[in-house]
Amino acid sequence: MTQMESLTTLLFEVREHVAYITLNRPAVANAVSLELAQELDEVARECDESDSVRAVLLTGAGRIFCGGQAMCQPISGV
């Protein structure tokens, strides 16, 4: 496990036992959409199931880490 090619709202890679997860929606202050929440769940599970991941670094692209929930797309049941 080094990268997940199908991600559209996150950047993800593992280097030297560290998983780097970057929220990648800088145009909307990395606001959490349903798609981002699902992808974050997917990579979190991948990290949890991997014996090679010892640490996770979560960051955001651009100037803002995360502006909160995307109000145009309510998230429920995630």
KETI-937610 format. One record per residue: chain; x, y, z of N, C-alpha, C in turn. Coordinates in nm, 2 decimals. Layout:
N
<r A,<X,Y,Z>,<X,Y,Z>,<X,Y,Z>>
...
END
This chain:
78
<r A,<0.09,-0.12,0.00>,<0.00,0.00,0.00>,<0.09,0.12,0.00>>
<r A,<0.08,0.20,-0.10>,<0.16,0.33,-0.11>,<0.07,0.44,-0.15>>
<r A,<-0.02,0.42,-0.25>,<-0.11,0.52,-0.29>,<-0.25,0.46,-0.33>>
<r A,<-0.35,0.54,-0.33>,<-0.48,0.49,-0.38>,<-0.52,0.58,-0.49>>
<r A,<-0.52,0.52,-0.61>,<-0.54,0.60,-0.74>,<-0.68,0.66,-0.76>>
<r A,<-0.78,0.59,-0.70>,<-0.92,0.63,-0.72>,<-0.97,0.75,-0.64>>
<r A,<-0.89,0.81,-0.56>,<-0.93,0.92,-0.47>,<-0.94,1.05,-0.55>>
<r A,<-1.05,1.12,-0.53>,<-1.07,1.25,-0.60>,<-1.06,1.37,-0.50>>
<r A,<-1.09,1.35,-0.37>,<-1.09,1.46,-0.28>,<-0.98,1.46,-0.18>>
<r A,<-0.90,1.35,-0.18>,<-0.79,1.33,-0.09>,<-0.66,1.30,-0.17>>
<r A,<-0.55,1.33,-0.11>,<-0.42,1.28,-0.15>,<-0.38,1.18,-0.04>>
<r A,<-0.32,1.07,-0.08>,<-0.29,0.97,0.02>,<-0.16,0.89,-0.03>>
<r A,<-0.07,0.88,0.06>,<0.05,0.80,0.03>,<0.11,0.75,0.17>>
<r A,<0.19,0.65,0.16>,<0.26,0.59,0.28>,<0.41,0.60,0.24>>
<r A,<0.48,0.66,0.33>,<0.63,0.66,0.32>,<0.69,0.64,0.45>>
<r A,<0.78,0.54,0.46>,<0.86,0.51,0.58>,<0.76,0.50,0.70>>
<r A,<0.66,0.42,0.68>,<0.56,0.38,0.79>,<0.47,0.50,0.83>>
<r A,<0.47,0.61,0.76>,<0.38,0.72,0.79>,<0.28,0.73,0.68>>
<r A,<0.15,0.74,0.71>,<0.05,0.76,0.61>,<0.02,0.91,0.61>>
<r A,<0.03,0.97,0.49>,<0.01,1.11,0.47>,<-0.13,1.13,0.40>>
<r A,<-0.22,1.19,0.47>,<-0.36,1.21,0.41>,<-0.37,1.36,0.40>>
<r A,<-0.40,1.41,0.28>,<-0.42,1.55,0.26>,<-0.57,1.58,0.21>>
<r A,<-0.64,1.66,0.28>,<-0.77,1.70,0.23>,<-0.74,1.79,0.11>>
<r A,<-0.80,1.75,-0.01>,<-0.76,1.82,-0.13>,<-0.87,1.89,-0.20>>
<r A,<-0.93,1.99,-0.13>,<-1.04,2.07,-0.19>,<-1.01,2.21,-0.15>>
<r A,<-0.90,2.27,-0.19>,<-0.86,2.40,-0.14>,<-0.95,2.51,-0.19>>
<r A,<-1.02,2.49,-0.31>,<-1.10,2.60,-0.36>,<-1.23,2.62,-0.27>>
<r A,<-1.26,2.52,-0.19>,<-1.38,2.54,-0.10>,<-1.33,2.52,0.05>>
<r A,<-1.21,2.56,0.08>,<-1.15,2.55,0.21>,<-1.15,2.41,0.27>>
<r A,<-1.14,2.31,0.18>,<-1.13,2.17,0.22>,<-1.26,2.13,0.30>>
<r A,<-1.37,2.19,0.27>,<-1.50,2.16,0.33>,<-1.53,2.01,0.31>>
<r A,<-1.58,1.95,0.41>,<-1.61,1.81,0.41>,<-1.74,1.78,0.34>>
<r A,<-1.73,1.72,0.22>,<-1.85,1.67,0.14>,<-1.87,1.52,0.17>>
<r A,<-1.98,1.47,0.12>,<-2.01,1.33,0.14>,<-1.90,1.25,0.08>>
<r A,<-1.85,1.28,-0.04>,<-1.75,1.21,-0.11>,<-1.62,1.21,-0.03>>
<r A,<-1.58,1.33,0.03>,<-1.46,1.34,0.11>,<-1.47,1.25,0.23>>
<r A,<-1.59,1.26,0.30>,<-1.61,1.17,0.42>,<-1.59,1.03,0.39>>
<r A,<-1.65,0.98,0.27>,<-1.64,0.84,0.23>,<-1.49,0.80,0.20>>
<r A,<-1.42,0.89,0.13>,<-1.28,0.86,0.10>,<-1.20,0.86,0.22>>
<r A,<-1.22,0.95,0.32>,<-1.15,0.95,0.44>,<-1.17,0.83,0.52>>
<r A,<-1.30,0.78,0.52>,<-1.33,0.65,0.59>,<-1.25,0.54,0.52>>
<r A,<-1.24,0.54,0.39>,<-1.17,0.43,0.31>,<-1.02,0.43,0.35>>
<r A,<-0.96,0.55,0.35>,<-0.82,0.55,0.38>,<-0.79,0.52,0.53>>
<r A,<-0.88,0.56,0.61>,<-0.86,0.53,0.76>,<-0.86,0.38,0.78>>
<r A,<-0.96,0.32,0.71>,<-0.96,0.17,0.73>,<-0.84,0.10,0.67>>
<r A,<-0.79,0.16,0.56>,<-0.67,0.10,0.49>,<-0.55,0.12,0.59>>
<r A,<-0.54,0.23,0.66>,<-0.43,0.25,0.75>,<-0.45,0.16,0.87>>
<r A,<-0.57,0.14,0.92>,<-0.59,0.06,1.03>,<-0.56,-0.09,1.01>>
<r A,<-0.58,-0.13,0.88>,<-0.56,-0.27,0.85>,<-0.42,-0.30,0.80>>
<r A,<-0.34,-0.20,0.79>,<-0.20,-0.22,0.74>,<-0.10,-0.23,0.85>>
<r A,<-0.02,-0.33,0.84>,<0.08,-0.35,0.94>,<0.20,-0.25,0.92>>
<r A,<0.21,-0.19,0.81>,<0.32,-0.11,0.78>,<0.30,0.04,0.82>>
<r A,<0.18,0.08,0.85>,<0.15,0.22,0.89>,<0.16,0.22,1.05>>
<r A,<0.25,0.31,1.09>,<0.27,0.33,1.23>,<0.22,0.47,1.28>>
<r A,<0.20,0.56,1.19>,<0.16,0.70,1.22>,<0.08,0.75,1.10>>
<r A,<-0.01,0.85,1.13>,<-0.09,0.91,1.03>,<-0.08,1.06,1.05>>
<r A,<-0.05,1.13,0.93>,<-0.04,1.27,0.93>,<-0.16,1.32,0.85>>
<r A,<-0.25,1.40,0.91>,<-0.37,1.46,0.84>,<-0.35,1.61,0.82>>
<r A,<-0.35,1.65,0.70>,<-0.33,1.79,0.67>,<-0.43,1.84,0.56>>
<r A,<-0.43,1.96,0.53>,<-0.52,2.02,0.42>,<-0.44,2.09,0.32>>
<r A,<-0.48,2.08,0.19>,<-0.41,2.16,0.09>,<-0.45,2.30,0.09>>
<r A,<-0.36,2.39,0.06>,<-0.40,2.53,0.06>,<-0.38,2.60,0.19>>
<r A,<-0.44,2.71,0.21>,<-0.42,2.79,0.34>,<-0.50,2.74,0.45>>
<r A,<-0.61,2.67,0.43>,<-0.70,2.63,0.54>,<-0.71,2.48,0.55>>
<r A,<-0.69,2.43,0.67>,<-0.69,2.29,0.70>,<-0.83,2.23,0.66>>
<r A,<-0.94,2.29,0.72>,<-1.07,2.24,0.69>,<-1.17,2.35,0.74>>
<r A,<-1.26,2.39,0.64>,<-1.36,2.49,0.67>,<-1.49,2.43,0.73>>
<r A,<-1.49,2.30,0.76>,<-1.61,2.24,0.82>,<-1.69,2.16,0.71>>
<r A,<-1.81,2.14,0.74>,<-1.90,2.07,0.65>,<-1.94,2.15,0.53>>
<r A,<-1.94,2.09,0.41>,<-1.99,2.16,0.30>,<-2.15,2.17,0.31>>
<r A,<-2.19,2.29,0.33>,<-2.34,2.31,0.35>,<-2.43,2.28,0.23>>
<r A,<-2.37,2.28,0.11>,<-2.45,2.25,0.00>,<-2.48,2.10,-0.01>>
<r A,<-2.42,2.02,0.07>,<-2.43,1.87,0.06>,<-2.43,1.82,0.21>>
<r A,<-2.55,1.81,0.27>,<-2.56,1.75,0.40>,<-2.51,1.61,0.41>>
<r A,<-2.44,1.58,0.52>,<-2.39,1.45,0.55>,<-2.46,1.38,0.66>>
<r A,<-2.52,1.27,0.63>,<-2.59,1.19,0.74>,<-2.56,1.04,0.72>>
<r A,<-2.55,0.97,0.82>,<-2.53,0.83,0.82>,<-2.40,0.79,0.78>>
<r A,<-2.30,0.88,0.79>,<-2.16,0.84,0.76>,<-2.09,0.80,0.88>>
END
